[in-house]
Amino acid sequence: MICVTGASGTLSSEVIQQLEAAKAPFRAAYFSRQKTEAARARGIDAVVIDYSNPETLRVAFQGCDKLFLLGPTLPNQTQLELNAVEAAKQADIPHIVKQSVMAAHEERYIIARVHRAVEQGIESSGMAWTLLRPNSFLQNVVTFMRDTIRNESVFYSSSSDARISHVDVRDIAAVAVRALTDPGHVGKAYTLTGPQALTYDELAGELSKSLGRTIRHVNLSPADLKAGMVAQGAPEEIADWLIDIERFYREDGASRITDDIKRVTGRDPRRFREFARDYASVLQPS
């Protein structure tokens, strides 16, 4: 039995879809009771977890031999995920597949340090582990930029002309499923990237072709971008994390391209053009 945490998130929900398609037994662990009940109504073995409540973790992990670990993006994310690691150890789960971030081991930006501390906790736990270190999700275009692309034909960053090898969540999930269901992945850390390192101006050009209208990328100062995030409701500390990632991009930290997805899954990762075609309908004006 595989336990998938963060089950309603962009990545974990895709992992669940692919596990369903593979007919692999799994339990979905949600942070929301409402989403848990909705999943149960679909026939999914679903539980509610609270990383600050060990009893909920004990119930969720009972009878599982694999854990896909993905914590909530909160200022105390490191401690919350370490709580889950300790609960997994107490539940005698043999193998954790941890979703981390690109270059976590280098600790060059805040979120990398958040995840690296959890990686180290897993590595010292005595449990088997696999680390997934993806670059920025292509789906962030939909999650974070959809409204301005739809309504204003524009999106914003402070990445300037940085090249980023964005990766499709569907490809990350495919690696996760292999690591959770196939042998040979213990002790491996996979850096997961797309096949292209594109600037946001180049992404805007590809979106323009797919959507049939001109989409612009506007580069803001870090201070102005942060102000916009906070105005839209982002906690200031989380906004600082995201601004720090933009700095990492500008310092050429995210342009690397690897073949890890193809080595694990046997297929090339999706290109941005394919992603833009597949998601065009959700980026058009409503």
PyRosetta script that sets phi, psi and omega in degrees:
from pyrosetta import init, pose_from_sequence

init()
pose = pose_from_sequence("MICVTGASGTLSSEVIQQLEAAKAPFRAAYFSRQKTEAARARGIDAVVIDYSNPETLRVAFQGCDKLFLLGPTLPNQTQLELNAVEAAKQADIPHIVKQSVMAAHEERYIIARVHRAVEQGIESSGMAWTLLRPNSFLQNVVTFMRDTIRNESVFYSSSSDARISHVDVRDIAAVAVRALTDPGHVGKAYTLTGPQALTYDELAGELSKSLGRTIRHVNLSPADLKAGMVAQGAPEEIADWLIDIERFYREDGASRITDDIKRVTGRDPRRFREFARDYASVLQPS")
pose.set_psi(1, 132.5)
pose.set_omega(1, 178.6)
pose.set_phi(2, -104.4)
pose.set_psi(2, 130.5)
pose.set_omega(2, 173.1)
pose.set_phi(3, -101.4)
pose.set_psi(3, 125.3)
pose.set_omega(3, 179.9)
pose.set_phi(4, -109.3)
pose.set_psi(4, 113.8)
pose.set_omega(4, 179.5)
pose.set_phi(5, -90.4)
pose.set_psi(5, 164.9)
pose.set_omega(5, -177.5)
pose.set_phi(6, 59.6)
pose.set_psi(6, 39.4)
pose.set_omega(6, -163.4)
pose.set_phi(7, -63.4)
pose.set_psi(7, -21.4)
pose.set_omega(7, 179.8)
pose.set_phi(8, -92.6)
pose.set_psi(8, -2.5)
pose.set_omega(8, -177.7)
pose.set_phi(9, -73.1)
pose.set_psi(9, 168.8)
pose.set_omega(9, -176.8)
pose.set_phi(10, -56.2)
pose.set_psi(10, -46.1)
pose.set_omega(10, -177.9)
pose.set_phi(11, -81.0)
pose.set_psi(11, -49.7)
pose.set_omega(11, -175.6)
pose.set_phi(12, -61.8)
pose.set_psi(12, -35.7)
pose.set_omega(12, 178.5)
pose.set_phi(13, -64.6)
pose.set_psi(13, -34.3)
pose.set_omega(13, 176.5)
pose.set_phi(14, -72.4)
pose.set_psi(14, -37.6)
pose.set_omega(14, 174.8)
pose.set_phi(15, -58.1)
pose.set_psi(15, -43.8)
pose.set_omega(15, 179.9)
pose.set_phi(16, -62.5)
pose.set_psi(16, -44.3)
pose.set_omega(16, 178.6)
pose.set_phi(17, -58.3)
pose.set_psi(17, -42.2)
pose.set_omega(17, -177.9)
pose.set_phi(18, -74.0)
pose.set_psi(18, -32.7)
pose.set_omega(18, 174.3)
pose.set_phi(19, -66.2)
pose.set_psi(19, -39.5)
pose.set_omega(19, 176.7)
pose.set_phi(20, -60.5)
pose.set_psi(20, -45.2)
pose.set_omega(20, -179.1)
pose.set_phi(21, -63.0)
pose.set_psi(21, -33.4)
pose.set_omega(21, 179.5)
pose.set_phi(22, -83.9)
pose.set_psi(22, -3.2)
pose.set_omega(22, -178.2)
pose.set_phi(23, 57.7)
pose.set_psi(23, 35.6)
pose.set_omega(23, 177.2)
pose.set_phi(24, -90.0)
pose.set_psi(24, 136.3)
pose.set_omega(24, -179.8)
pose.set_phi(25, -69.1)
pose.set_psi(25, 133.1)
pose.set_omega(25, -179.7)
pose.set_phi(26, -151.0)
pose.set_psi(26, 162.0)
pose.set_omega(26, 172.7)
pose.set_phi(27, -123.8)
pose.set_psi(27, 132.1)
pose.set_omega(27, -179.1)
pose.set_phi(28, -98.3)
pose.set_psi(28, 124.6)
pose.set_omega(28, -179.1)
pose.set_phi(29, -108.7)
pose.set_psi(29, 116.4)
pose.set_omega(29, -176.2)
pose.set_phi(30, -107.8)
pose.set_psi(30, 155.4)
pose.set_omega(30, 173.2)
pose.set_phi(31, -89.7)
pose.set_psi(31, -8.9)
pose.set_omega(31, -176.1)
pose.set_phi(32, -116.0)
pose.set_psi(32, 129.0)
pose.set_omega(32, 177.2)
pose.set_phi(33, -65.1)
pose.set_psi(33, -38.7)
pose.set_omega(33, -179.5)
pose.set_phi(34, -61.8)
pose.set_psi(34, -43.8)
pose.set_omega(34, 179.8)
pose.set_phi(35, -69.4)
pose.set_psi(35, -32.6)
pose.set_omega(35, 176.2)
pose.set_phi(36, -62.5)
pose.set_psi(36, -46.1)
pose.set_omega(36, -179.3)
pose.set_phi(37, -65.0)
pose.set_psi(37, -37.0)
pose.set_omega(37, 177.8)
pose.set_phi(38, -65.0)
pose.set_psi(38, -39.1)
pose.set_omega(38, 178.6)
pose.set_phi(39, -66.9)
pose.set_psi(39, -40.9)
pose.set_omega(39, 178.0)
pose.set_phi(40, -61.7)
pose.set_psi(40, -36.3)
pose.set_omega(40, 178.7)
pose.set_phi(41, -64.0)
pose.set_psi(41, -24.9)
pose.set_omega(41, 177.0)
pose.set_phi(42, -87.3)
pose.set_psi(42, 0.8)
pose.set_omega(42, 178.8)
pose.set_phi(43, 90.9)
pose.set_psi(43, 12.1)
pose.set_omega(43, -179.5)
pose.set_phi(44, -88.2)
pose.set_psi(44, 138.1)
pose.set_omega(44, 170.8)
pose.set_phi(45, -70.3)
pose.set_psi(45, 104.9)
pose.set_omega(45, -172.0)
pose.set_phi(46, -131.3)
pose.set_psi(46, 144.3)
pose.set_omega(46, 179.1)
pose.set_phi(47, -137.2)
pose.set_psi(47, 160.0)
pose.set_omega(47, 173.7)
pose.set_phi(48, -96.5)
pose.set_psi(48, 134.2)
pose.set_omega(48, 174.8)
pose.set_phi(49, -125.1)
pose.set_psi(49, 152.1)
pose.set_omega(49, 173.7)
pose.set_phi(50, -134.6)
pose.set_psi(50, 112.8)
pose.set_omega(50, -174.8)
pose.set_phi(51, -62.9)
pose.set_psi(51, -14.9)
pose.set_omega(51, 175.8)
pose.set_phi(52, -94.3)
pose.set_psi(52, 1.6)
pose.set_omega(52, -179.8)
pose.set_phi(53, -122.0)
pose.set_psi(53, 98.4)
pose.set_omega(53, -174.9)
pose.set_phi(54, -58.6)
pose.set_psi(54, -29.3)
pose.set_omega(54, -178.7)
pose.set_phi(55, -63.5)
pose.set_psi(55, -39.5)
pose.set_omega(55, 178.9)
pose.set_phi(56, -66.4)
pose.set_psi(56, -33.9)
pose.set_omega(56, 178.2)
pose.set_phi(57, -69.6)
pose.set_psi(57, -40.8)
pose.set_omega(57, 179.3)
pose.set_phi(58, -58.5)
pose.set_psi(58, -44.9)
pose.set_omega(58, 180.0)
pose.set_phi(59, -65.0)
pose.set_psi(59, -43.2)
pose.set_omega(59, -177.1)
pose.set_phi(60, -65.5)
pose.set_psi(60, -36.8)
pose.set_omega(60, -173.0)
pose.set_phi(61, -89.2)
pose.set_psi(61, -10.0)
pose.set_omega(61, -176.3)
pose.set_phi(62, -60.0)
pose.set_psi(62, 127.3)
pose.set_omega(62, 177.3)
pose.set_phi(63, 80.7)
pose.set_psi(63, 5.5)
pose.set_omega(63, -178.9)
pose.set_phi(64, -97.1)
pose.set_psi(64, 145.5)
pose.set_omega(64, 175.8)
pose.set_phi(65, -115.9)
pose.set_psi(65, -2.3)
pose.set_omega(65, 174.6)
pose.set_phi(66, -139.3)
pose.set_psi(66, 144.9)
pose.set_omega(66, 178.2)
pose.set_phi(67, -131.0)
pose.set_psi(67, 124.8)
pose.set_omega(67, 169.7)
pose.set_phi(68, -95.3)
pose.set_psi(68, 113.4)
pose.set_omega(68, -169.9)
pose.set_phi(69, -103.2)
pose.set_psi(69, 120.4)
pose.set_omega(69, 178.0)
pose.set_phi(70, -149.4)
pose.set_psi(70, 111.7)
pose.set_omega(70, -177.1)
pose.set_phi(71, -93.3)
pose.set_psi(71, 168.5)
pose.set_omega(71, 179.0)
pose.set_phi(72, -72.9)
pose.set_psi(72, 145.3)
pose.set_omega(72, 178.5)
pose.set_phi(73, -79.3)
pose.set_psi(73, 90.9)
pose.set_omega(73, -179.1)
pose.set_phi(74, -134.8)
pose.set_psi(74, 159.7)
pose.set_omega(74, 179.9)
pose.set_phi(75, -55.7)
pose.set_psi(75, -29.0)
pose.set_omega(75, 179.3)
pose.set_phi(76, -101.6)
pose.set_psi(76, 29.6)
pose.set_omega(76, -176.4)
pose.set_phi(77, -56.9)
pose.set_psi(77, -41.2)
pose.set_omega(77, -178.4)
pose.set_phi(78, -57.3)
pose.set_psi(78, -50.4)
pose.set_omega(78, -178.1)
pose.set_phi(79, -65.5)
pose.set_psi(79, -38.6)
pose.set_omega(79, 179.3)
pose.set_phi(80, -62.0)
pose.set_psi(80, -44.4)
pose.set_omega(80, 179.5)
pose.set_phi(81, -68.3)
pose.set_psi(81, -36.0)
pose.set_omega(81, 177.0)
pose.set_phi(82, -65.5)
pose.set_psi(82, -32.4)
pose.set_omega(82, 172.7)
pose.set_phi(83, -59.0)
pose.set_psi(83, -41.9)
pose.set_omega(83, 179.6)
pose.set_phi(84, -67.5)
pose.set_psi(84, -37.9)
pose.set_omega(84, 177.7)
pose.set_phi(85, -61.5)
pose.set_psi(85, -45.3)
pose.set_omega(85, 179.4)
pose.set_phi(86, -63.4)
pose.set_psi(86, -41.6)
pose.set_omega(86, 178.6)
pose.set_phi(87, -64.6)
pose.set_psi(87, -38.4)
pose.set_omega(87, 178.2)
pose.set_phi(88, -64.3)
pose.set_psi(88, -39.1)
pose.set_omega(88, 178.0)
pose.set_phi(89, -64.6)
pose.set_psi(89, -42.8)
pose.set_omega(89, 179.3)
pose.set_phi(90, -67.1)
pose.set_psi(90, -29.1)
pose.set_omega(90, 178.9)
pose.set_phi(91, -84.8)
pose.set_psi(91, 2.3)
pose.set_omega(91, 179.7)
pose.set_phi(92, 60.0)
pose.set_psi(92, 36.1)
pose.set_omega(92, 173.1)
pose.set_phi(93, -73.6)
pose.set_psi(93, 123.0)
pose.set_omega(93, -174.5)
pose.set_phi(94, -73.3)
pose.set_psi(94, -27.5)
pose.set_omega(94, -165.9)
pose.set_phi(95, -143.0)
pose.set_psi(95, 126.7)
pose.set_omega(95, 175.3)
pose.set_phi(96, -111.9)
pose.set_psi(96, 130.5)
pose.set_omega(96, 169.0)
pose.set_phi(97, -106.1)
pose.set_psi(97, 113.7)
pose.set_omega(97, -173.0)
pose.set_phi(98, -105.2)
pose.set_psi(98, 125.0)
pose.set_omega(98, 171.1)
pose.set_phi(99, -81.1)
pose.set_psi(99, 117.3)
pose.set_omega(99, -179.5)
pose.set_phi(100, -114.4)
pose.set_psi(100, -146.4)
pose.set_omega(100, 179.1)
pose.set_phi(101, -140.0)
pose.set_psi(101, 161.1)
pose.set_omega(101, -179.2)
pose.set_phi(102, -56.8)
pose.set_psi(102, 134.4)
pose.set_omega(102, 175.4)
pose.set_phi(103, 61.0)
pose.set_psi(103, 29.5)
pose.set_omega(103, 178.9)
pose.set_phi(104, -55.8)
pose.set_psi(104, -39.3)
pose.set_omega(104, -177.1)
pose.set_phi(105, -66.5)
pose.set_psi(105, -19.6)
pose.set_omega(105, 178.2)
pose.set_phi(106, -84.7)
pose.set_psi(106, -20.8)
pose.set_omega(106, 175.9)
pose.set_phi(107, 54.2)
pose.set_psi(107, 43.3)
pose.set_omega(107, -175.6)
pose.set_phi(108, -89.3)
pose.set_psi(108, -6.7)
pose.set_omega(108, 177.6)
pose.set_phi(109, -147.2)
pose.set_psi(109, 166.5)
pose.set_omega(109, -168.5)
pose.set_phi(110, -60.0)
pose.set_psi(110, -49.7)
pose.set_omega(110, -176.6)
pose.set_phi(111, -64.5)
pose.set_psi(111, -31.6)
pose.set_omega(111, 174.6)
pose.set_phi(112, -61.3)
pose.set_psi(112, -41.8)
pose.set_omega(112, 179.3)
pose.set_phi(113, -68.0)
pose.set_psi(113, -37.3)
pose.set_omega(113, 175.7)
pose.set_phi(114, -56.8)
pose.set_psi(114, -47.4)
pose.set_omega(114, -176.8)
pose.set_phi(115, -77.1)
pose.set_psi(115, -34.7)
pose.set_omega(115, -178.0)
pose.set_phi(116, -63.2)
pose.set_psi(116, -36.9)
pose.set_omega(116, 178.3)
pose.set_phi(117, -61.7)
pose.set_psi(117, -36.8)
pose.set_omega(117, 177.4)
pose.set_phi(118, -71.5)
pose.set_psi(118, -43.0)
pose.set_omega(118, 176.2)
pose.set_phi(119, -53.3)
pose.set_psi(119, -45.5)
pose.set_omega(119, -178.5)
pose.set_phi(120, -65.1)
pose.set_psi(120, -37.5)
pose.set_omega(120, 176.2)
pose.set_phi(121, -62.3)
pose.set_psi(121, -39.4)
pose.set_omega(121, 178.2)
pose.set_phi(122, -68.5)
pose.set_psi(122, -44.5)
pose.set_omega(122, -177.9)
pose.set_phi(123, -61.0)
pose.set_psi(123, -31.8)
pose.set_omega(123, -178.0)
pose.set_phi(124, -94.3)
pose.set_psi(124, 2.7)
pose.set_omega(124, -173.9)
pose.set_phi(125, -80.4)
pose.set_psi(125, -19.6)
pose.set_omega(125, -173.6)
pose.set_phi(126, 91.6)
pose.set_psi(126, -10.0)
pose.set_omega(126, 176.7)
pose.set_phi(127, -83.8)
pose.set_psi(127, 154.0)
pose.set_omega(127, 172.1)
pose.set_phi(128, -70.3)
pose.set_psi(128, 152.7)
pose.set_omega(128, -176.0)
pose.set_phi(129, -147.7)
pose.set_psi(129, 155.7)
pose.set_omega(129, 169.0)
pose.set_phi(130, -137.3)
pose.set_psi(130, 133.7)
pose.set_omega(130, -178.1)
pose.set_phi(131, -111.9)
pose.set_psi(131, 127.1)
pose.set_omega(131, 175.0)
pose.set_phi(132, -105.9)
pose.set_psi(132, 121.5)
pose.set_omega(132, -176.9)
pose.set_phi(133, -120.0)
pose.set_psi(133, 78.4)
pose.set_omega(133, -177.6)
pose.set_phi(134, -79.3)
pose.set_psi(134, 152.9)
pose.set_omega(134, 169.2)
pose.set_phi(135, -76.6)
pose.set_psi(135, -175.1)
pose.set_omega(135, -179.9)
pose.set_phi(136, -55.0)
pose.set_psi(136, 136.8)
pose.set_omega(136, -179.2)
pose.set_phi(137, -70.8)
pose.set_psi(137, 135.0)
pose.set_omega(137, 169.1)
pose.set_phi(138, -59.2)
pose.set_psi(138, -34.2)
pose.set_omega(138, -178.4)
pose.set_phi(139, -65.1)
pose.set_psi(139, -11.6)
pose.set_omega(139, 174.4)
pose.set_phi(140, -61.8)
pose.set_psi(140, -25.2)
pose.set_omega(140, 175.9)
pose.set_phi(141, -59.3)
pose.set_psi(141, -38.9)
pose.set_omega(141, 178.7)
pose.set_phi(142, -81.1)
pose.set_psi(142, -46.2)
pose.set_omega(142, -174.5)
pose.set_phi(143, -63.6)
pose.set_psi(143, -43.1)
pose.set_omega(143, -171.3)
pose.set_phi(144, -111.7)
pose.set_psi(144, -19.4)
pose.set_omega(144, -173.3)
pose.set_phi(145, -114.8)
pose.set_psi(145, -3.2)
pose.set_omega(145, -171.9)
pose.set_phi(146, -58.0)
pose.set_psi(146, -46.5)
pose.set_omega(146, -172.4)
pose.set_phi(147, -62.8)
pose.set_psi(147, -45.1)
pose.set_omega(147, -178.8)
pose.set_phi(148, -73.9)
pose.set_psi(148, -31.0)
pose.set_omega(148, 175.2)
pose.set_phi(149, -65.8)
pose.set_psi(149, -43.6)
pose.set_omega(149, 179.2)
pose.set_phi(150, -64.3)
pose.set_psi(150, -49.9)
pose.set_omega(150, -167.7)
pose.set_phi(151, -91.3)
pose.set_psi(151, -27.2)
pose.set_omega(151, -174.8)
pose.set_phi(152, -125.4)
pose.set_psi(152, -5.0)
pose.set_omega(152, -176.4)
pose.set_phi(153, 57.1)
pose.set_psi(153, 40.5)
pose.set_omega(153, -177.9)
pose.set_phi(154, -150.3)
pose.set_psi(154, 153.3)
pose.set_omega(154, 168.9)
pose.set_phi(155, -141.8)
pose.set_psi(155, 162.8)
pose.set_omega(155, -167.9)
pose.set_phi(156, -125.7)
pose.set_psi(156, 148.7)
pose.set_omega(156, 170.8)
pose.set_phi(157, -155.2)
pose.set_psi(157, 178.2)
pose.set_omega(157, 168.1)
pose.set_phi(158, -123.7)
pose.set_psi(158, 31.4)
pose.set_omega(158, -176.2)
pose.set_phi(159, -87.4)
pose.set_psi(159, -7.7)
pose.set_omega(159, -179.2)
pose.set_phi(160, 56.6)
pose.set_psi(160, -128.0)
pose.set_omega(160, -177.8)
pose.set_phi(161, -104.6)
pose.set_psi(161, 27.6)
pose.set_omega(161, 179.0)
pose.set_phi(162, -62.0)
pose.set_psi(162, 144.1)
pose.set_omega(162, 174.6)
pose.set_phi(163, -98.9)
pose.set_psi(163, 131.4)
pose.set_omega(163, -174.1)
pose.set_phi(164, -132.1)
pose.set_psi(164, 128.9)
pose.set_omega(164, -179.9)
pose.set_phi(165, -91.5)
pose.set_psi(165, 65.2)
pose.set_omega(165, 179.5)
pose.set_phi(166, -50.9)
pose.set_psi(166, 147.0)
pose.set_omega(166, -176.1)
pose.set_phi(167, -127.4)
pose.set_psi(167, 142.4)
pose.set_omega(167, -179.3)
pose.set_phi(168, -76.6)
pose.set_psi(168, 132.8)
pose.set_omega(168, 179.7)
pose.set_phi(169, -57.7)
pose.set_psi(169, -32.5)
pose.set_omega(169, 179.4)
pose.set_phi(170, -62.2)
pose.set_psi(170, -32.9)
pose.set_omega(170, 177.9)
pose.set_phi(171, -77.1)
pose.set_psi(171, -37.3)
pose.set_omega(171, 175.7)
pose.set_phi(172, -62.0)
pose.set_psi(172, -45.8)
pose.set_omega(172, -179.3)
pose.set_phi(173, -61.0)
pose.set_psi(173, -36.8)
pose.set_omega(173, 179.1)
pose.set_phi(174, -62.5)
pose.set_psi(174, -38.9)
pose.set_omega(174, 176.2)
pose.set_phi(175, -67.3)
pose.set_psi(175, -43.1)
pose.set_omega(175, 179.2)
pose.set_phi(176, -58.3)
pose.set_psi(176, -44.3)
pose.set_omega(176, -178.6)
pose.set_phi(177, -64.6)
pose.set_psi(177, -40.8)
pose.set_omega(177, 176.6)
pose.set_phi(178, -61.8)
pose.set_psi(178, -43.7)
pose.set_omega(178, -179.3)
pose.set_phi(179, -65.5)
pose.set_psi(179, -30.0)
pose.set_omega(179, -178.8)
pose.set_phi(180, -84.5)
pose.set_psi(180, -20.7)
pose.set_omega(180, -172.8)
pose.set_phi(181, -120.0)
pose.set_psi(181, -19.2)
pose.set_omega(181, -177.1)
pose.set_phi(182, -111.6)
pose.set_psi(182, 152.7)
pose.set_omega(182, 173.9)
pose.set_phi(183, -75.9)
pose.set_psi(183, 167.2)
pose.set_omega(183, 171.6)
pose.set_phi(184, 97.4)
pose.set_psi(184, 7.4)
pose.set_omega(184, -176.7)
pose.set_phi(185, -113.8)
pose.set_psi(185, -0.1)
pose.set_omega(185, -179.0)
pose.set_phi(186, -67.8)
pose.set_psi(186, 135.5)
pose.set_omega(186, 178.8)
pose.set_phi(187, 77.0)
pose.set_psi(187, 12.1)
pose.set_omega(187, -179.0)
pose.set_phi(188, -103.4)
pose.set_psi(188, 142.7)
pose.set_omega(188, 172.3)
pose.set_phi(189, -119.6)
pose.set_psi(189, 117.1)
pose.set_omega(189, -175.7)
pose.set_phi(190, -105.3)
pose.set_psi(190, 126.8)
pose.set_omega(190, 172.8)
pose.set_phi(191, -93.8)
pose.set_psi(191, 114.2)
pose.set_omega(191, -169.9)
pose.set_phi(192, -107.1)
pose.set_psi(192, 118.8)
pose.set_omega(192, -178.1)
pose.set_phi(193, -133.6)
pose.set_psi(193, 163.7)
pose.set_omega(193, 168.6)
pose.set_phi(194, -77.4)
pose.set_psi(194, 176.5)
pose.set_omega(194, -177.2)
pose.set_phi(195, -86.4)
pose.set_psi(195, -1.8)
pose.set_omega(195, -177.9)
pose.set_phi(196, -133.3)
pose.set_psi(196, 145.7)
pose.set_omega(196, 171.0)
pose.set_phi(197, -111.1)
pose.set_psi(197, 104.3)
pose.set_omega(197, -172.5)
pose.set_phi(198, -112.7)
pose.set_psi(198, 148.9)
pose.set_omega(198, 169.7)
pose.set_phi(199, -79.2)
pose.set_psi(199, 164.3)
pose.set_omega(199, 176.5)
pose.set_phi(200, -68.0)
pose.set_psi(200, -28.2)
pose.set_omega(200, 174.2)
pose.set_phi(201, -64.1)
pose.set_psi(201, -39.2)
pose.set_omega(201, 177.5)
pose.set_phi(202, -68.5)
pose.set_psi(202, -37.4)
pose.set_omega(202, 174.4)
pose.set_phi(203, -60.8)
pose.set_psi(203, -41.7)
pose.set_omega(203, 179.4)
pose.set_phi(204, -61.3)
pose.set_psi(204, -38.6)
pose.set_omega(204, 177.7)
pose.set_phi(205, -64.5)
pose.set_psi(205, -41.8)
pose.set_omega(205, 177.9)
pose.set_phi(206, -66.3)
pose.set_psi(206, -40.1)
pose.set_omega(206, 177.2)
pose.set_phi(207, -63.0)
pose.set_psi(207, -38.7)
pose.set_omega(207, 179.5)
pose.set_phi(208, -59.4)
pose.set_psi(208, -42.3)
pose.set_omega(208, 179.2)
pose.set_phi(209, -65.7)
pose.set_psi(209, -43.5)
pose.set_omega(209, -176.2)
pose.set_phi(210, -71.0)
pose.set_psi(210, -35.9)
pose.set_omega(210, -174.9)
pose.set_phi(211, -93.1)
pose.set_psi(211, -11.8)
pose.set_omega(211, 178.2)
pose.set_phi(212, 72.9)
pose.set_psi(212, 24.1)
pose.set_omega(212, 175.8)
pose.set_phi(213, -154.0)
pose.set_psi(213, 159.8)
pose.set_omega(213, -175.4)
pose.set_phi(214, -76.3)
pose.set_psi(214, 122.9)
pose.set_omega(214, 175.3)
pose.set_phi(215, -110.3)
pose.set_psi(215, 132.4)
pose.set_omega(215, -178.3)
pose.set_phi(216, -112.5)
pose.set_psi(216, 146.9)
pose.set_omega(216, 169.1)
pose.set_phi(217, -105.0)
pose.set_psi(217, 127.8)
pose.set_omega(217, 178.3)
pose.set_phi(218, -112.1)
pose.set_psi(218, 121.8)
pose.set_omega(218, 179.0)
pose.set_phi(219, -89.3)
pose.set_psi(219, 124.1)
pose.set_omega(219, 179.2)
pose.set_phi(220, -107.9)
pose.set_psi(220, 163.7)
pose.set_omega(220, 170.4)
pose.set_phi(221, -69.5)
pose.set_psi(221, 153.3)
pose.set_omega(221, 176.8)
pose.set_phi(222, -53.9)
pose.set_psi(222, -39.2)
pose.set_omega(222, -179.1)
pose.set_phi(223, -64.7)
pose.set_psi(223, -42.5)
pose.set_omega(223, -179.5)
pose.set_phi(224, -69.3)
pose.set_psi(224, -38.1)
pose.set_omega(224, 178.9)
pose.set_phi(225, -65.8)
pose.set_psi(225, -42.7)
pose.set_omega(225, 177.6)
pose.set_phi(226, -60.8)
pose.set_psi(226, -43.9)
pose.set_omega(226, 179.6)
pose.set_phi(227, -58.7)
pose.set_psi(227, -39.8)
pose.set_omega(227, 178.2)
pose.set_phi(228, -65.5)
pose.set_psi(228, -40.6)
pose.set_omega(228, 178.5)
pose.set_phi(229, -62.7)
pose.set_psi(229, -46.3)
pose.set_omega(229, -178.4)
pose.set_phi(230, -64.8)
pose.set_psi(230, -39.4)
pose.set_omega(230, 179.1)
pose.set_phi(231, -62.6)
pose.set_psi(231, -28.5)
pose.set_omega(231, 179.4)
pose.set_phi(232, -89.1)
pose.set_psi(232, 4.1)
pose.set_omega(232, 172.7)
pose.set_phi(233, 106.8)
pose.set_psi(233, 2.1)
pose.set_omega(233, 178.9)
pose.set_phi(234, -71.2)
pose.set_psi(234, 135.4)
pose.set_omega(234, 173.4)
pose.set_phi(235, -59.4)
pose.set_psi(235, 142.9)
pose.set_omega(235, -174.1)
pose.set_phi(236, -58.6)
pose.set_psi(236, -39.0)
pose.set_omega(236, -178.6)
pose.set_phi(237, -65.9)
pose.set_psi(237, -40.2)
pose.set_omega(237, 178.2)
pose.set_phi(238, -67.8)
pose.set_psi(238, -38.9)
pose.set_omega(238, 175.6)
pose.set_phi(239, -58.5)
pose.set_psi(239, -40.1)
pose.set_omega(239, 177.6)
pose.set_phi(240, -63.0)
pose.set_psi(240, -39.2)
pose.set_omega(240, 176.8)
pose.set_phi(241, -59.3)
pose.set_psi(241, -46.0)
pose.set_omega(241, -176.5)
pose.set_phi(242, -68.5)
pose.set_psi(242, -37.8)
pose.set_omega(242, 176.4)
pose.set_phi(243, -64.4)
pose.set_psi(243, -35.8)
pose.set_omega(243, 179.1)
pose.set_phi(244, -67.1)
pose.set_psi(244, -34.3)
pose.set_omega(244, 174.4)
pose.set_phi(245, -62.9)
pose.set_psi(245, -40.7)
pose.set_omega(245, 178.2)
pose.set_phi(246, -59.7)
pose.set_psi(246, -38.4)
pose.set_omega(246, 175.6)
pose.set_phi(247, -61.6)
pose.set_psi(247, -45.0)
pose.set_omega(247, 177.7)
pose.set_phi(248, -57.3)
pose.set_psi(248, -40.9)
pose.set_omega(248, 176.7)
pose.set_phi(249, -61.7)
pose.set_psi(249, -47.9)
pose.set_omega(249, -176.9)
pose.set_phi(250, -62.6)
pose.set_psi(250, -28.1)
pose.set_omega(250, 178.8)
pose.set_phi(251, -86.2)
pose.set_psi(251, 16.7)
pose.set_omega(251, 176.9)
pose.set_phi(252, 64.4)
pose.set_psi(252, 34.3)
pose.set_omega(252, -179.6)
pose.set_phi(253, -82.8)
pose.set_psi(253, -14.9)
pose.set_omega(253, -170.2)
pose.set_phi(254, -122.8)
pose.set_psi(254, 20.6)
pose.set_omega(254, -178.6)
pose.set_phi(255, -91.7)
pose.set_psi(255, -7.5)
pose.set_omega(255, -176.7)
pose.set_phi(256, -63.0)
pose.set_psi(256, 142.5)
pose.set_omega(256, 176.2)
pose.set_phi(257, -121.2)
pose.set_psi(257, 129.5)
pose.set_omega(257, 178.1)
pose.set_phi(258, -119.6)
pose.set_psi(258, 168.9)
pose.set_omega(258, 176.2)
pose.set_phi(259, -108.9)
pose.set_psi(259, 20.2)
pose.set_omega(259, -175.7)
pose.set_phi(260, -61.9)
pose.set_psi(260, -38.2)
pose.set_omega(260, -179.9)
pose.set_phi(261, -62.8)
pose.set_psi(261, -45.9)
pose.set_omega(261, -179.8)
pose.set_phi(262, -66.5)
pose.set_psi(262, -38.5)
pose.set_omega(262, -179.7)
pose.set_phi(263, -63.7)
pose.set_psi(263, -35.6)
pose.set_omega(263, -178.3)
pose.set_phi(264, -83.8)
pose.set_psi(264, -42.9)
pose.set_omega(264, -172.0)
pose.set_phi(265, -99.6)
pose.set_psi(265, -19.5)
pose.set_omega(265, -178.0)
pose.set_phi(266, 86.0)
pose.set_psi(266, 2.4)
pose.set_omega(266, 179.0)
pose.set_phi(267, -131.9)
pose.set_psi(267, 154.0)
pose.set_omega(267, 178.1)
pose.set_phi(268, -69.5)
pose.set_psi(268, 145.8)
pose.set_omega(268, 174.7)
pose.set_phi(269, -67.4)
pose.set_psi(269, 155.0)
pose.set_omega(269, -178.2)
pose.set_phi(270, -67.4)
pose.set_psi(270, 142.9)
pose.set_omega(270, 174.5)
pose.set_phi(271, -86.5)
pose.set_psi(271, 161.3)
pose.set_omega(271, -177.4)
pose.set_phi(272, -61.3)
pose.set_psi(272, -35.2)
pose.set_omega(272, -179.1)
pose.set_phi(273, -59.1)
pose.set_psi(273, -40.8)
pose.set_omega(273, 178.4)
pose.set_phi(274, -67.0)
pose.set_psi(274, -43.5)
pose.set_omega(274, 177.0)
pose.set_phi(275, -58.7)
pose.set_psi(275, -47.1)
pose.set_omega(275, -177.9)
pose.set_phi(276, -62.0)
pose.set_psi(276, -37.4)
pose.set_omega(276, 177.3)
pose.set_phi(277, -66.2)
pose.set_psi(277, -43.6)
pose.set_omega(277, -176.4)
pose.set_phi(278, -68.0)
pose.set_psi(278, -29.9)
pose.set_omega(278, -175.6)
pose.set_phi(279, -107.7)
pose.set_psi(279, 10.4)
pose.set_omega(279, -175.7)
pose.set_phi(280, -57.3)
pose.set_psi(280, -39.7)
pose.set_omega(280, -174.5)
pose.set_phi(281, -64.4)
pose.set_psi(281, -31.1)
pose.set_omega(281, -178.1)
pose.set_phi(282, -84.7)
pose.set_psi(282, -7.3)
pose.set_omega(282, 179.5)
pose.set_phi(283, -104.3)
pose.set_psi(283, -1.9)
pose.set_omega(283, 176.9)
pose.set_phi(284, -82.6)
pose.set_psi(284, 153.9)
pose.set_omega(284, 178.0)
pose.set_phi(285, -56.7)
pose.set_psi(285, 140.2)
pose.set_omega(285, -177.8)
pose.set_phi(286, -80.9)
pose.dump_pdb("model.pdb")
